Amino acid sequence: MKNIVVLGAGLTGLTVARELSRAQGYSVVILEKESYVGGLAATLTKDGISFDLGSHRIHPDTDVGVLRYLRSDLGIELLKRPRRGALYLQGKFLRYPVIILDFIRAISIRKSLIYGLSYLANLIRLQKWPVDSYKQAMCAFVGQRIYTDLYEDFAWKLWGMDPAGISAEGMRRRSLAFNWKAIRKSVLGMDRYFFYPRHGIGEIAKRFEQEIVQSQGRILKGCRVTQVNFDKDSQVSSVVYEDPQGKSNQIEASQVISTIPVDALQECLFGPQDASESLKWRGLRVLYVHLKQVPSLGNDTFYFPERKVRLGRVSLIQKFSPDLNPSLEGVLLTIEFPCSLGDPTWLKRDDELLQIALEDLLVTGIYKDTPEVIRSFSICLEKAYPLYDLNWKERFDCLYSRINAVRGIYSVGRRGMFLHCNIDHSISQGLELASQLLGVDPSRIWGDRARQFREYSARD
Ligand SMILES: Cc1cc2nc3c(=O)[nH]c(=O)nc-3n(C[C@H](O)[C@H](O)[C@H](O)COP(=O)(O)OP(=O)(O)OC[C@H]3O[C@@H](n4cnc5c(N)ncnc54)[C@H](O)[C@@H]3O)c2cc1C
């Protein structure tokens, strides 16, 4: 019997655990520090209200194999919903994803011509830009003018630092829909829908949990991994975790699948690291505001790329499914504030965040009059996004190769690979790793697949 210990019950860990627990000869245990499954894609309940940890949707260009897996293997009903986003730009709301004609109408023909000419001039410019940073890469692609007016603020807001200090990888991984495929879709108004599980994004994880338990796998919640041990031949041997009572326990492991942040795994293996070797992350405060009145605009999501608006994305997730909070009076807004551990936004009290939210909801015209607040609360998500600063790659490669030198350990998933990726990508990684461990196709080498997974670009 092989003892498989999975660190983290997010979608990647749950996928691997489901596949292995159904196979002969595997004993599977998942250790999860939180009291719930689903990781970043969980749906929780408070005072009878269901809420997702941030706004999640399954995008139309999701890998078809993963869509089939969700529907047929896990039996999840995915609702097909129209996309009703709105982007607030220069004092006006445009449909999001953006349609070029709307954009021209909103910002004026004169300004559009300036942007168009600036873009063309940039295309025929002979001198090539260096493209080390996000700023340089964006300027090389869209030109200085468009970058300054439309991209710079968003980059500051999202990452909390000067875009000149962010790696060009940041553009490739999240270029805010400025690539040819996205432009074509934008001109033609394509793919204006998404999929969503009837009972919230967390339904996927809950379904996984049922299947794992049915196949005799174990999920130990509230159990934080503190140490991973290996023997003198560098073969992984056991995992130490703290249970909900604070007691330290040890569990034997022939293989460890880790989906916890890659730098946390490094500490579990080798002890505390030098701060200069550490990776940088961006966190998120999510404020939930239950209001008596519904917004005057009929959209389900509002995007605010400009810094003068302090709100991040605002979502009305109950519009994603009629069965999510069906009898809720009024509306629940899910408001995301990108921030970093310990910064002023991270440290704000809930009432201070609420005040900011109410002010900006009025300023932007989402509400004409101050709405009545029924309740509000917030959550903090540390390490929600990898932050690709200029020399992240050397630091990542160094720590990833140190981890890989320990046999029997695999660091995968969004935070395990330091990837800005989507749900389908996490599930694909889990499926691929499980089939690798089960020896389904010996010609596929995990190291090669892991490198391919690292080429991924996120969708918004
Ligand atoms: C705000 C936000 C919005 C998003 N929106 C979308 C979207 O619309 N569409 C989409 O497709 N994708 C979206 N994503 C991405 C999606 O959520 C992730 O790709 C996916 O959930 C990652 O799953 P994972 O299992 O790889 O990682 P995680 O969900 O990070 O799972 C890792 C697990 O490890 C646990 N853990 C950490 N440390 C320890 C420890 N020491 N001991 C034990 N357990 C530990 C964590 O609690 C967590 O459960 C979004 C992400 C965010 C942050």
The ligand as an SDF file (V2000), in Angstrom:
LIG
                    3D

 53 58  0  0  0  0  0  0  0  0999 V2000
   -9.8270   36.2600   -5.9500 C   0  0  0  0  0  0  0  0  0  0  0  0
   -9.6620   35.1190   -6.9130 C   0  0  0  0  0  0  0  0  0  0  0  0
  -10.5700   34.9700   -7.9610 C   0  0  0  0  0  0  0  0  0  0  0  0
  -10.4250   33.9270   -8.8580 C   0  0  0  0  0  0  0  0  0  0  0  0
  -11.3290   33.8200   -9.8900 N   0  0  0  0  0  0  0  0  0  0  0  0
  -11.2420   32.7810  -10.7370 C   0  0  0  0  0  0  0  0  0  0  0  0
  -12.2170   32.6340  -11.7810 C   0  0  0  0  0  0  0  0  0  0  0  0
  -13.1220   33.4520  -11.9450 O   0  0  0  0  0  0  0  0  0  0  0  0
  -12.1040   31.5620  -12.6100 N   0  0  0  0  0  0  0  0  0  0  0  0
  -11.1120   30.6330  -12.4630 C   0  0  0  0  0  0  0  0  0  0  0  0
  -11.0820   29.6630  -13.2420 O   0  0  0  0  0  0  0  0  0  0  0  0
  -10.1580   30.7550  -11.4920 N   0  0  0  0  0  0  0  0  0  0  0  0
  -10.2160   31.7950  -10.6240 C   0  0  0  0  0  0  0  0  0  0  0  0
   -9.2810   31.9280   -9.6180 N   0  0  0  0  0  0  0  0  0  0  0  0
   -8.2040   30.9180   -9.5090 C   0  0  0  0  0  0  0  0  0  0  0  0
   -8.6410   29.6680   -8.7230 C   0  0  0  0  0  0  0  0  0  0  0  0
   -9.2270   30.0370   -7.4980 O   0  0  0  0  0  0  0  0  0  0  0  0
   -7.3980   28.8110   -8.4430 C   0  0  0  0  0  0  0  0  0  0  0  0
   -6.7300   28.5080   -9.6540 O   0  0  0  0  0  0  0  0  0  0  0  0
   -7.6890   27.5000   -7.7540 C   0  0  0  0  0  0  0  0  0  0  0  0
   -8.7180   27.5820   -6.8000 O   0  0  0  0  0  0  0  0  0  0  0  0
   -6.3870   27.0390   -7.1000 C   0  0  0  0  0  0  0  0  0  0  0  0
   -6.5110   25.7620   -6.5220 O   0  0  0  0  0  0  0  0  0  0  0  0
   -5.2370   25.0690   -5.8560 P   0  0  0  0  0  0  0  0  0  0  0  0
   -5.7080   23.8100   -5.2630 O   0  0  0  0  0  0  0  0  0  0  0  0
   -4.1550   24.9980   -6.8640 O   0  0  0  0  0  0  0  0  0  0  0  0
   -4.7230   26.0620   -4.7390 O   0  0  0  0  0  0  0  0  0  0  0  0
   -5.3840   26.5800   -3.3860 P   0  0  0  0  0  0  0  0  0  0  0  0
   -6.8210   26.8440   -3.5810 O   0  0  0  0  0  0  0  0  0  0  0  0
   -4.5010   27.6870   -2.9660 O   0  0  0  0  0  0  0  0  0  0  0  0
   -5.2290   25.3460   -2.3690 O   0  0  0  0  0  0  0  0  0  0  0  0
   -4.1480   25.1930   -1.4900 C   0  0  0  0  0  0  0  0  0  0  0  0
   -4.7100   24.6860   -0.1670 C   0  0  0  0  0  0  0  0  0  0  0  0
   -3.6040   24.4900    0.7370 O   0  0  0  0  0  0  0  0  0  0  0  0
   -4.0360   24.8700    2.0280 C   0  0  0  0  0  0  0  0  0  0  0  0
   -2.8350   25.1330    2.8460 N   0  0  0  0  0  0  0  0  0  0  0  0
   -1.9570   26.1730    2.7580 C   0  0  0  0  0  0  0  0  0  0  0  0
   -0.9750   26.0590    3.6730 N   0  0  0  0  0  0  0  0  0  0  0  0
   -1.2290   24.8990    4.3560 C   0  0  0  0  0  0  0  0  0  0  0  0
   -0.5610   24.2180    5.4030 C   0  0  0  0  0  0  0  0  0  0  0  0
    0.5900   24.6810    5.9620 N   0  0  0  0  0  0  0  0  0  0  0  0
   -1.0960   23.0530    5.8520 N   0  0  0  0  0  0  0  0  0  0  0  0
   -2.2480   22.5430    5.3100 C   0  0  0  0  0  0  0  0  0  0  0  0
   -2.9100   23.1570    4.3160 N   0  0  0  0  0  0  0  0  0  0  0  0
   -2.4090   24.3160    3.8290 C   0  0  0  0  0  0  0  0  0  0  0  0
   -4.8890   26.1010    1.7610 C   0  0  0  0  0  0  0  0  0  0  0  0
   -5.7440   26.3810    2.8550 O   0  0  0  0  0  0  0  0  0  0  0  0
   -5.6520   25.6640    0.5100 C   0  0  0  0  0  0  0  0  0  0  0  0
   -6.8550   25.0080    0.8320 O   0  0  0  0  0  0  0  0  0  0  0  0
   -9.3620   32.9950   -8.7220 C   0  0  0  0  0  0  0  0  0  0  0  0
   -8.4530   33.1450   -7.6730 C   0  0  0  0  0  0  0  0  0  0  0  0
   -8.5870   34.1950   -6.7830 C   0  0  0  0  0  0  0  0  0  0  0  0
   -7.5910   34.3610   -5.6610 C   0  0  0  0  0  0  0  0  0  0  0  0
  1  2  1  0
  2  3  1  0
  2 52  2  0
  3  4  2  0
  4  5  1  0
  4 50  1  0
  5  6  2  0
  6  7  1  0
  6 13  1  0
  7  8  2  0
  7  9  1  0
  9 10  1  0
 10 11  2  0
 10 12  1  0
 12 13  2  0
 13 14  1  0
 14 15  1  0
 14 50  1  0
 15 16  1  0
 16 17  1  0
 16 18  1  0
 18 19  1  0
 18 20  1  0
 20 21  1  0
 20 22  1  0
 22 23  1  0
 23 24  1  0
 24 25  2  0
 24 26  1  0
 24 27  1  0
 27 28  1  0
 28 29  2  0
 28 30  1  0
 28 31  1  0
 31 32  1  0
 32 33  1  0
 33 34  1  0
 33 48  1  0
 34 35  1  0
 35 36  1  0
 35 46  1  0
 36 37  1  0
 36 45  1  0
 37 38  2  0
 38 39  1  0
 39 40  1  0
 39 45  2  0
 40 41  1  0
 40 42  2  0
 42 43  1  0
 43 44  2  0
 44 45  1  0
 46 47  1  0
 46 48  1  0
 48 49  1  0
 50 51  2  0
 51 52  1  0
 52 53  1  0
M  END
$$$$
